[in-house]
Amino acid sequence: MIEFTLDETFREKDPRKRSLEIDDESWKKKKKKKKQQKKTKKKKKKKKKQKKTKKKKKKNRSPPMDPSLLRNWFSIVEANWN
């Protein structure tokens, strides 16, 4: 009968450590890279969503100026200018 140490049985059951050659450093690097990719993917999705739901600028809804007032204003400015 073969005796397994706790570490070996753990490695067999843990999918990331199926083979004993896999060292923890490379595993950590891969995990970190995946996490980073996930973050950037989420950010891109969020940005895309924000772009879609961007608020429309409100148009200037001030009433059109009365032409007579405008003429008066121009005449006042012209008088002050001369």
URNOR-V752072 format. One record per residue. N is the residue number from 0. RES is the residue in one letter. OMEGA is omega in degrees with one decimal (NA if undefined). NEAR is the number of other C-alpha atoms within 12 Angstrom. Layout:
N&RES&OMEGA&NEAR ; N&RES&OMEGA&NEAR
//
This chain:
0&M&-177.8&3 ; 1&I&178.1&6 ; 2&E&177.6&8 ; 3&F&173.3&11 ; 4&T&-178.7&10 ; 5&L&-178.4&10 ; 6&D&-178.5&14 ; 7&E&179.4&16 ; 8&T&178.0&17 ; 9&F&-179.5&16 ; 10&R&-180.0&20 ; 11&E&-176.8&16 ; 12&K&-178.4&14 ; 13&D&-175.5&14 ; 14&P&-178.6&13 ; 15&R&-177.2&19 ; 16&K&-179.1&20 ; 17&R&176.8&17 ; 18&S&-176.7&16 ; 19&L&-177.6&17 ; 20&E&-177.8&12 ; 21&I&179.2&17 ; 22&D&-174.8&15 ; 23&D&-177.2&15 ; 24&E&-179.1&11 ; 25&S&178.4&14 ; 26&W&-179.3&17 ; 27&K&179.9&15 ; 28&K&179.5&14 ; 29&K&-179.2&16 ; 30&K&-179.7&15 ; 31&K&180.0&14 ; 32&K&178.8&14 ; 33&K&-179.7&14 ; 34&K&-180.0&14 ; 35&Q&179.1&14 ; 36&Q&179.1&14 ; 37&K&179.9&14 ; 38&K&-178.1&14 ; 39&T&178.3&14 ; 40&K&178.9&14 ; 41&K&-179.9&14 ; 42&K&179.8&14 ; 43&K&178.7&14 ; 44&K&-178.6&14 ; 45&K&180.0&15 ; 46&K&-179.9&14 ; 47&K&179.8&13 ; 48&K&179.5&13 ; 49&Q&179.3&12 ; 50&K&-179.0&12 ; 51&K&-174.6&11 ; 52&T&179.4&10 ; 53&K&-178.4&11 ; 54&K&177.3&9 ; 55&K&178.6&8 ; 56&K&177.6&7 ; 57&K&178.7&7 ; 58&K&178.3&7 ; 59&N&-174.7&7 ; 60&R&178.3&8 ; 61&S&-178.3&8 ; 62&P&-179.2&8 ; 63&P&-176.9&10 ; 64&M&178.6&12 ; 65&D&-177.0&11 ; 66&P&-179.4&11 ; 67&S&177.4&11 ; 68&L&-179.7&12 ; 69&L&178.3&13 ; 70&R&179.2&13 ; 71&N&-178.1&14 ; 72&W&179.6&15 ; 73&F&-179.9&14 ; 74&S&178.2&14 ; 75&I&-179.9&13 ; 76&V&-179.2&12 ; 77&E&179.7&11 ; 78&A&179.2&10 ; 79&N&-177.3&9 ; 80&W&-176.6&8 ; 81&N&NA&7
//
